[in-house]
Amino acid sequence: MIMINYKELGFKSGLEIHQQIEGRKLFCKCPAIVNDENEPNIKFKRKLRAIAGETGKIDRAAEFEMSKDKEVIYEACSSSSCLVEYDEEPPHELNKDSLDIALQICLLLNCKVVDSIQFMRKTVVDGSNVSGFQRTALIGTNGFINTSKGKVNIETVCLEEEAAKKVKEENNSITYRLDRLGVGLIEIATAPEIKDSEHAREVASIIGMILRSTGKVKRGIGSIRQDVNVSIKGHNRIEIKGFQDLKNIPRTIDNEIHRQLKTKNEEGHVRKANPDFTTEYQRPMPGASRMYPETDIKIIKITKKMLDSLELPELISEKTNKFIEKYKFSEELSRELIKMDIDFESYIHKFSKVNPEFIANVLVEVRKEIQSRFDKEVTIPMIENALGYYNEGKVGKDAVYEILVDFATKGDADLKKYEQVDEKEIEKEIKEIIHKNKNLSFGALMGEIMKKYRGKVDGKKASELLNKHLKQ
Ligand SMILES: [Zn+2]
């Protein structure tokens, strides 16, 4: 692929990030479940209809959807939806926890928080909202994040409702599941100041890290979505949606630039990101005149007192740096430990005789290795037990691995197998092994010793003893 000179091409790019909030839905007490595993016990139908905006003009995107003339089927589980989702009851009061999370995020993104929050109705025409609109409110503006290529401004932070999830589309009908409808969503829009395709990935990853730092957002596939706006000189703006992995962003953007260079200027539109880094046409760009005030929800004044009382979480990036500084762990190990969301400090106190790096390695590396080798889960309690035995001197360092394998594969471990053997006894045995195998190399002798004492003696100790006796 040819090198891209972003500056010369007049590359302009901004991100829009959507992140689901954990807890309860935005305007009812239903739990924020996005994939209810229950069988849907409620089903009803509506017809798609386009709604004229304030200008009386029917939105272009609405027209596009209308042209399909479809019936919409809604399926819901009463465990994750109520009358609010069915649009048979007005929205309840705004979920205070979700508002707090949105405000925290604004402050972490250095935004100016609005004085009063006014929810708006944004027309949605594809049927993904039973009411035909999505509720959205501006929470913060004019923020910024620092990146390796300079400051990137955050234009807006909004709090809005998730849409229902499309589960089936046929010739004359679309089916939606309502579990996800009404789940709180943070929408963050950056200024079009991203410098190149790799920078887009970095900006997305920093914003994702800030969102996860709150500890209150959903994790896993689909819980965060990155839409990338891309344009080059002489071409209209294209929006790319549906990235499965942040890693795919740079190559997909570069491919899109090459595609634009090969095509005449087209009307701006939305494209879908494919796993093979290509994109495909999805739909026209939605028009702008589609918002009107939501009168069912009171305007919320944001006072200085409210903002002052918010406790801001420590950023994951700051925590990582502290780990690196304090324990001299690698960045990778530090990041993995933080991801596990455990109180590492407490492990150091609890297993005071164990080297902190060994604890960290067992928690991260050993756990991963055993899991992938045996395809069995190594749980935190298993690790705590194994480290406990070692800390109490019941077993040796090497036995920790073996015990974890036993726990994971057999559910239990026979500690007798790993009881530490008296040093004198081992020394005696080592002398004998040396005597019997005069021609063997050091490595082969070690192999003989460990065959007999695996887990019962520390490998390092055994090699020291072997060395000592070989020299004699
Ligand atoms: Zn509900």
Boltz pocket constraint, residues with backbone or C-beta under 6 A from the ligand:
constraints:
  - pocket:
      binder: B
      contacts: [[A, 25], [A, 28], [A, 29], [A, 30], [A, 80], [A, 81], [A, 82], [A, 83], [A, 84], [A, 85], [A, 182]]
      max_distance: 6.0
